[in-house]
Amino acid sequence: MATFSQNDITLLFVGGAATKTTGSIAAMNQYEIGIFTPAGARVTELSAATVTEFIVVQSRGASLAPIVSPIIKKADVVKASRKVYTAATEQVDYIGYNTSSGSIDAINDNLYRIRLSMDESLTSNHGRIYIKDGVYQSDASATQVEIANGLVASLINNFKREPEKTMKFERVTSSTVTSATTGTLDVRYGSPYVTAATDIDNSATGTTMVVGDYLVILGVAYKVIALDNTNQIATLDVPYQGATNSAVADASVSFIQAADAAIGNWGIKISGRPCKFVVGKIAYKKQRWITSIQDFGTTTITNSVGASEGNGTTEQAQEFEYFMRGNDSENFHMGEPNIFARINDVVTGTNYDQIFLNIEETGGSLSMNKRKKQIALLLPETAPNYAVTGTADDITDVLEVLIYGSANGNLAI
């Protein structure tokens, strides 16, 4: 004889972008999730108050039987909650000019040092803190643009030896800009070459860009060190740091004449890049660090944006789904679980609202032990979003009436 018992079970439903229906289970769209009575009647905001038992149903299309949860007694639901999708953010710091105020204190014959103390994973060999520097020795007639150029070049060169590029370094300035008529620009991450569709030196306007001027692409300044007017190619002093884009519009491009660059305020923008992520192998995280400066005079640091993994992102949904496979082929959660990646229901690029039902069922007549389990719903946050509050008979409001007696926002956390 064999026995099997397990507590704290989670049943996960991964919804698809399916328009919400109002009829029977058979009428549901593929991947739609709905709340029904055990007899198969759809639970609505109007009927929810009188329902004592319910089931969660997900359609798999007309040719496959739906996925159905065990019968849930309303009295056994101890908590119902909802996490609304929030976008992830990358950390952004500025040294000096921060696109609205500030400057770099120009000190003659001075050694400037930027120190970045980066948070590392628990499995790294750096003791969780990995420190890298950017340095620049100013000359006898220091200017902000000279210092910004030297420090950005130092940081880029120092970090290019890293196997994973998790940070980027860019220059921003208050210098006077001239609108460009280059046509669309083709830019490539890591390449110092940019190609214009029509007029790389902007000469058609009568204000020609020359070597030594700065090309401003999507708000970031790059010094031009060579121009090929035949092939419409400009060579930048450092590799392009932004995302590859074959069609940056004129409206997002301008240039700064060298004389204007010399009198403007300058700053260094330090941003995080998405870290490598592989479901079940490399955990989802954001790069975090502490920026400190040495011998910068009155220069200030602006901590503009904090890093956040967000809520309900594709990566988090994929990790949640992966972890919920606990007993599926003994899929362990340490080391290298599989040579081949598992097939997932979470769709890459889709973000989710999350709903959780925490349930405690009493034992039989001979036991008062509680059997705990959880029903988790991942519902795409983009239209059609059938978890959004305020929509007729949306899942959020139906569950609020069902569990708490009224659609009053009790699921929001």
Buried (B, 14 or more C-beta within 10 A) or exposed (E): EEEEEEEEBBBBBBBBBBEBBEEEBEEBBBBBBBBBBBEEEBBBBEBBEEBEEBBBBBBBEEEEEBBBBEEBEEEBBEBBBBBBBBEBBBBBBBBBBBBEEBBBBBBEEBEBBBBBBBBBEEEEEEEEEBEBEBBBEBEEEBBBBBBBBBBBBBBBEBBEEEEEBBBBBBBBBBBEBBEBBBBBBBBBBEBBBBBBBEBBBBEEEEBBBEEEBBBBBBEBBBBBEEBEEEEBBBBBBBBBBBEEBEEBEBEBBBBBBBEBBEEBBBBBBBBBBBBBBEBBEEBBBBBBBBBBBEEBEEBBBBEBEEBBEBBBBBBBBBBBBBBBBEEEEEBEEEEEBEEEEBEBBBBEEBBBBBBBBBBBBEEEEEEEEEBBBBBBBBBBBEEEBBBBBEBEBBBBBBBBBBBBEEBEEBBEE
